[in-house]
């Protein structure tokens, strides 16, 4: 478990260290973690009940949800990937299929190449499974630093009790840290899933 991050400098250093650690995982270990992640979520009631699920394509050593996506398709669930709006700094979600035509966004990340009329707002999804760089057991999330998820999910910060879309972070177990200081713009997660276990955040 990594040390806490309290200041901006500490968060930046922690982000760099955790990215290095997950990028150091070899292909075999990444595959094992992907299978472990799918096993953890396969029996999760939120996943089983949800039909419209936001996910992502792994980059930069992130735990890979590919096996989970394939399982969701077999269960006739609808999968959506985040897309960047042409203007502004918010995320929408576009439908994703096995034969989807893809394009690269301004960060060179693949997105479904579909007309914006088919995009969904985060509020229209049942469940969003988010990538992260670090997390603690309280549900605090350390992202890549761009703030796209926090801005796009800002509507959920005022909620007293969790409801759709439910937010679950996906991570390698090595990304668990002792404590992350909650910042005003942070959107807390309901759960975090790793290859080893599910964390119900406090």
C-alpha positions as CSV (number, residue, x, y, z in Angstrom):
1,X,0.0,0.0,0.0
2,X,1.4,3.4,-1.0
3,X,1.8,6.4,1.3
4,X,-0.9,9.1,1.5
5,X,-0.9,12.1,-0.8
6,X,-1.9,15.4,0.8
7,X,-0.4,18.2,-1.3
8,X,-0.5,18.9,-5.0
9,X,3.2,18.0,-5.3
10,X,2.7,14.7,-3.4
11,X,-0.3,13.8,-5.6
12,X,1.8,14.5,-8.7
13,X,4.6,12.4,-7.5
14,X,2.2,9.6,-6.4
15,X,0.5,9.7,-9.8
16,X,3.9,9.4,-11.5
17,X,5.0,6.5,-9.3
18,X,1.7,4.5,-9.7
19,X,1.7,5.0,-13.5
20,X,5.3,3.6,-13.6
21,X,4.3,0.6,-11.4
22,X,1.3,-0.4,-13.5
23,X,3.3,0.2,-16.8
24,X,5.9,-2.2,-15.4
25,X,3.4,-5.1,-15.4
26,X,4.2,-7.6,-18.1
27,X,1.7,-8.9,-20.6
28,X,1.0,-12.1,-18.7
29,X,0.4,-10.3,-15.5
30,X,-1.9,-7.8,-17.2
31,X,-3.9,-10.7,-18.7
32,X,-4.2,-12.4,-15.3
33,X,-5.4,-9.1,-13.7
34,X,-8.0,-8.7,-16.5
35,X,-9.3,-12.1,-15.8
36,X,-9.3,-11.5,-12.1
37,X,-11.2,-8.2,-12.6
38,X,-13.9,-9.9,-14.7
39,X,-14.3,-12.6,-12.0
40,X,-14.8,-10.1,-9.3
41,X,-17.4,-8.1,-11.2
42,X,-19.2,-11.1,-12.7
43,X,-20.9,-11.8,-9.4
44,X,-21.4,-8.1,-8.5
45,X,-25.2,-7.3,-8.3
46,X,-24.7,-3.8,-9.7
47,X,-23.0,-5.2,-12.8
48,X,-25.6,-8.0,-13.1
49,X,-28.5,-5.6,-12.9
50,X,-27.1,-2.9,-15.2
51,X,-27.9,-2.8,-18.9
52,X,-26.2,0.4,-20.1
53,X,-22.6,0.4,-18.9
54,X,-19.9,3.0,-19.4
55,X,-16.4,1.5,-19.7
56,X,-13.1,2.4,-21.3
57,X,-10.3,0.9,-23.4
58,X,-7.1,0.4,-21.4
59,X,-4.2,2.8,-21.9
60,X,-1.0,3.6,-20.0
61,X,-0.9,0.3,-18.1
62,X,-4.5,0.6,-16.8
63,X,-6.2,-2.6,-15.8
64,X,-7.8,-4.0,-19.0
65,X,-11.6,-4.4,-19.0
66,X,-11.6,-6.2,-22.3
67,X,-12.7,-9.6,-20.8
68,X,-15.4,-7.8,-18.9
69,X,-16.7,-6.1,-22.0
70,X,-16.8,-9.4,-23.9
71,X,-18.8,-10.9,-21.0
72,X,-21.2,-8.0,-21.0
73,X,-21.8,-8.4,-24.7
74,X,-22.6,-12.1,-24.2
75,X,-25.2,-11.0,-21.6
76,X,-26.7,-8.6,-24.1
77,X,-25.7,-5.5,-22.1
78,X,-25.0,-2.3,-23.9
79,X,-21.5,-0.9,-23.6
80,X,-20.5,2.8,-24.1
81,X,-17.0,4.4,-24.2
82,X,-16.2,7.9,-23.2
83,X,-15.8,10.5,-26.0
84,X,-14.6,14.1,-25.7
85,X,-16.9,16.8,-26.8
86,X,-15.4,18.9,-29.7
87,X,-15.8,22.0,-27.5
88,X,-15.6,22.1,-23.7
89,X,-14.0,19.6,-21.2
90,X,-16.8,17.1,-20.6
91,X,-17.3,13.5,-21.5
92,X,-20.1,11.9,-23.3
93,X,-20.5,8.1,-23.9
94,X,-20.8,6.5,-27.4
95,X,-22.2,3.0,-28.1
96,X,-19.4,0.5,-28.6
97,X,-19.8,-2.8,-30.5
98,X,-17.3,-5.5,-31.7
99,X,-17.3,-4.0,-35.2
100,X,-17.3,-0.3,-34.1
101,X,-15.4,2.0,-36.3
102,X,-12.9,3.9,-34.2
103,X,-11.1,7.3,-34.4
104,X,-8.4,8.9,-32.2
105,X,-9.3,11.9,-30.1
106,X,-6.9,14.8,-29.4
107,X,-5.1,12.7,-26.8
108,X,-4.7,9.9,-29.3
109,X,-7.2,7.7,-27.4
110,X,-9.6,5.6,-29.5
111,X,-13.2,6.5,-29.5
112,X,-16.2,5.1,-31.4
113,X,-16.7,7.0,-34.5
114,X,-20.4,7.7,-34.3
115,X,-22.6,10.8,-34.8
116,X,-23.0,12.9,-31.7
117,X,-26.8,12.3,-31.8
118,X,-26.0,8.8,-30.6
119,X,-24.0,10.0,-27.6
120,X,-25.4,9.6,-24.1
121,X,-24.9,11.9,-21.2
122,X,-23.4,10.2,-18.1
123,X,-26.8,10.6,-16.4
124,X,-28.3,8.2,-19.0
125,X,-26.2,5.3,-18.0
126,X,-26.9,2.6,-15.4
127,X,-23.3,2.1,-14.3
128,X,-20.0,3.7,-15.1
129,X,-16.8,1.7,-14.6
130,X,-13.9,4.3,-14.5
131,X,-10.2,4.0,-14.9
132,X,-8.0,5.6,-12.2
133,X,-4.4,6.0,-11.1
134,X,-4.8,5.6,-7.4
135,X,-7.6,5.0,-4.8
136,X,-8.2,4.6,-1.1
137,X,-10.8,2.6,0.8
138,X,-12.9,5.7,1.4
139,X,-13.7,5.9,-2.4
140,X,-11.3,8.8,-3.2
141,X,-9.9,8.6,-6.7
142,X,-6.6,9.9,-8.1
143,X,-7.1,10.4,-11.8
144,X,-4.7,11.4,-14.6
145,X,-5.0,15.0,-13.6
146,X,-7.2,16.3,-16.5
147,X,-10.4,16.3,-14.4
148,X,-12.7,15.0,-17.2
149,X,-14.5,12.5,-15.1
150,X,-14.8,14.8,-12.1
151,X,-16.3,17.6,-14.3
152,X,-18.6,15.2,-16.2
153,X,-19.9,13.6,-13.1
154,X,-20.1,16.7,-11.0
155,X,-23.9,16.3,-10.7
156,X,-23.4,13.2,-8.5
157,X,-21.4,15.0,-5.7
158,X,-24.5,16.4,-4.0
159,X,-26.2,13.1,-3.8
160,X,-27.0,11.9,-0.3
161,X,-27.4,8.3,-1.4
162,X,-26.1,6.5,-4.4
163,X,-28.2,6.0,-7.5
164,X,-27.8,5.7,-11.2
165,X,-25.3,6.0,-12.7
166,X,-23.4,4.0,-10.0
167,X,-19.7,4.7,-10.1
168,X,-17.2,1.9,-9.7
169,X,-13.4,2.5,-10.2
170,X,-11.3,-0.2,-11.8
171,X,-7.7,-0.7,-10.8
172,X,-4.8,-3.0,-10.2
173,X,-4.4,-3.9,-6.5
174,X,-1.1,-2.1,-6.5
175,X,-2.9,1.2,-7.0
176,X,-4.4,1.1,-3.5
177,X,-3.0,3.9,-1.3
178,X,-3.4,4.4,2.4
179,X,-5.2,7.7,2.2
180,X,-6.0,10.4,-0.5
181,X,-7.1,13.8,0.7
182,X,-10.6,14.5,-0.6
183,X,-10.6,17.7,-2.8
184,X,-13.7,19.8,-3.4
185,X,-14.0,18.8,-7.0
186,X,-13.5,15.0,-6.4
187,X,-16.4,12.7,-7.3
188,X,-16.3,9.8,-4.8
189,X,-16.8,6.2,-6.0
190,X,-19.3,3.7,-4.6
191,X,-17.0,0.8,-5.1
192,X,-13.6,-0.1,-6.5
193,X,-12.8,-3.4,-8.2
194,X,-9.3,-4.9,-8.5
195,X,-8.1,-8.3,-9.7
196,X,-8.2,-9.4,-6.0
197,X,-11.4,-8.0,-4.5
198,X,-14.3,-5.5,-4.5
199,X,-14.1,-2.6,-2.1
200,X,-17.3,-1.1,-0.9
201,X,-16.2,2.5,-0.2
202,X,-17.2,4.1,3.1
